[in-house]
Amino acid sequence: MYIQDQLREIRAAIAAAEARAGRAAGSVSLLAVSKTFPAEDVQQAYDDGQRLFGENRLQEAMEKMPALPPDCRWHLIGPLQRNKVRKALEQGLELIEAVDSLRLAETISRIAGELGCTARILLEVNIDAEPTKHGFRPEELEEIWPQLTALPSLEIRGLMCIPAPAPTPEGSRPAFRALRLLAEQLRARGPLPLPELSMGMSHDFPIAVEEGATIVRVGSAIFGKRSYPAPPPSA
């Protein structure tokens, strides 16, 4: 019952944050990040009504998707290599969340056109300008916005970010606010409505909801602590 109990606590916390921010109940989607957890754990979440799941790695998503009910909805939230775009689009993912470069967006657009589909994506923003992190810098995104919005077979649904580590959840608020303001600026330029803001994780999602998140990505707070495999010994 651990997973079900955690889900109910998180849903209640989201609802409370929506109320504090004066937002409509149900305006925020909970994305259960199931990376590294087995399909059996995902099934437990499904049995408690959860339908939206996120995976970091395409290969892991492809292994889990056939083992779970077909009405599960899947987001790819980790980096996507350009040579894996075709395979990703063929999986029927609802959203590719971490498109971090114009080249990747162009590749997705081209291959989606070849497949006769429209790819739904979010643009990853390096909102704190961390030198080691992927994503568009805000000023870069504003500069190339006309090129991005002109790409065919591509539906840019909004923005996502992972803020720099902060000692408290409140420390993430400036980054979340900055992403929301950036989305408002881009929306004002047109032609896209940009309805989605994916931000906030297990430790700070209530703050993200208060600042306008429409998707929160919660993993360990639902499924428990992750256990990563040990790296192979060096030669």
N, C-alpha and C positions, 0 to 999 in steps of 0.2 A: 504493500500500500504506500510505500515511501514516495514513489513518483506521483501517484494520484494526489497524495496530501500536499506535495510541493507545488503541483500545478494549481491546486485550489488556492494556496497561499499567494502565489504569484498573480493569479487572475484577480484576487481581491486587492493586492497592492496596486495593480494597474488601474483598477476601477477607482480606488481612492485617489490616485494621482490625477486621473481624468477629472474627478470631481473638484480637486483643489485648483486645477487649472481652468475650470469652467468649460471643459470640453464635453462633448456628447458621450454618453456611455457607449462603449463598443467601438470607439473611433480608433483604437490602437489594436493592431494584430500582434499576437504572441507567436514568435518564431522559435520553436523548440530546436535548439542546436544539438543535434544527435551525433556529432563527429566523435569517433572512437568508441561510442557505445553500441552494443549489439542490437540487431533487429528486434530481439525479444523485449528490450527496454523501450524501444520505439512503439512496439505493439501495446505495451502497458499504457503509454501516454495516449495512444489512439483510443484505447478502451475507455479512457476518461474524457473523450470528446476532442482531443487535440488532433488537428488535421494538417497543420502547417509545420514543416520540418526543414532544417537547414544543415547542409553538409559543406565542409571545407574542401574536400578533395572529390573530384569527379569520379575517380575509380571507386571510392567508398560509397558514393551515392548510387552508382550503377549496381553495386553488389546488394545494397539494401532494398532498392526500389522494387524489384520483383518479389521480394519476400514479404511485402507489406500490402495492405489493401489498396486497390486502385484509386480510391478517392483521397489518398494522401496527396498533399501538394508540397512540392519541393523547390527550395531555393539553393542555388550554389553561392556560398558566401565567401569562399576563399579565392585565391588567385587562379586565373584561367590562362593557360598557355595558348598561344595562337594556334599551335598545331593540334590542339584538342577541341577547337571550337566546333567543328563539324559534329564530333561525337557528342558534345554537350547539347547542341541544338536538337540532335536526333532523340534525346532522352525525354523530351517533353517537359523540361523544367519550367516552372511558372515564372521564375525570375533569376537572372544572373546579376548578383548584387555588387560585384567588385570589379567593374570595368574601370581600369586605372590608366588608360592611355588612349590617345587618338588612334594609334595603330591597331590596338585590339578592337576598338569600336568599328573601325573600317573593315577589319577581317570578319567580325560578326555580321556586319551589314552585308558584305559580299556573299558569305556562305548562306545566310538566311535567304537572300535572293535566289541563290541556286537551288535551295531546298523548297522554295515557294512558301515560306513562312515569314512571320514577323517576330523578331526576337525582342523580348521585353527585358530591359536592363536598368540598373542603377549605376550612377557614376560615383566612384570612390574618390573622396576628397581628403587630401592630407591637410586637415584643417589646422593643425598646429605646426605645419611646416617642419616636421621631423625629418632629418636628412636620411635616415635609414628606412623610412616607411614608404610604401607604395601609395599612389594616388595623385590626382591632379592638385596642384597648388591652386588656391582660389583665384589668384590673378591670371594664371594660365587658363583655367576653365573659362573665365570671362572672355579671354582673348580669342579662344578657338570655338566659342559657342556657335557662331554661324556655321562652321564646318561640321560640328557634331549634329546640329539640328537638321542639316541638309541630307544626312545619310539616309538612304532608302532602306526599307525592310527592317527598320529599327524603331522601337518605341522606348524612348527614354522616359522612365516613369518617375525619376527623382534622383536623390542623392543619398549617399551613405558615408559614415565616417567611424573611425575608431580613435577616440581622443588619446592624447599622451597620458601615461599613467599619472594618477593623482592620489595623494594620501587619503582623501575622503571622497565619497560620491559627489559631494557638493563641488569638488574641484573640477569635475567634468562639465559643469553648467556653462562656463564661457564657450567651450568648444561646441556644445550642442546649440547654444544660442547663435553662434557664428554660422553654423551650417544652415539653420533655419533662415537667417537673414540673407545668406547667399542664395538659397533657393528662391526667396522672395524677389531678389534682384534679377535673377535669371528669368523667373516667371514674368516679371514686368517687361522684359525685353521681347518675350514671345519666341516661338509660337506655341510653346508647350505648357500644359497645366502643372506638370511636376507634382502630382498628388502625394508622392511617397517620400518620407524621410526615415531611413533605417539607421537608428542610433540607440545606444544604450545596451548594456549587457547585464550579466547577473548582479554585479555589484552596484550599478548606478542607473538601472532602467527607470525607477520612479522619477529621477531628475530629468531623464530624457523625455518622458511622457509630459512632464510639466513644461518642457521647452518645445514641444511640438512633434515629437516622434510619432510616426504612424505604424512603424514596425519596431519592435524591440527583440533583440537576439539573446535568448536566455538558454544556457546549456547546463552548467554545473549546478546551478540553483534548482534545476529540475531533476537531473539524472545523478547528481553526486560528483565527487571528485574524479577527475580523469586520471587514468593510469596509462602513461605513454610507454611504448616499448623502449627498452634500453638500446642505445646506438651500438652498432657492431664494434668489436674491439679493433683498435688501429693496428695496422701491420707493423 
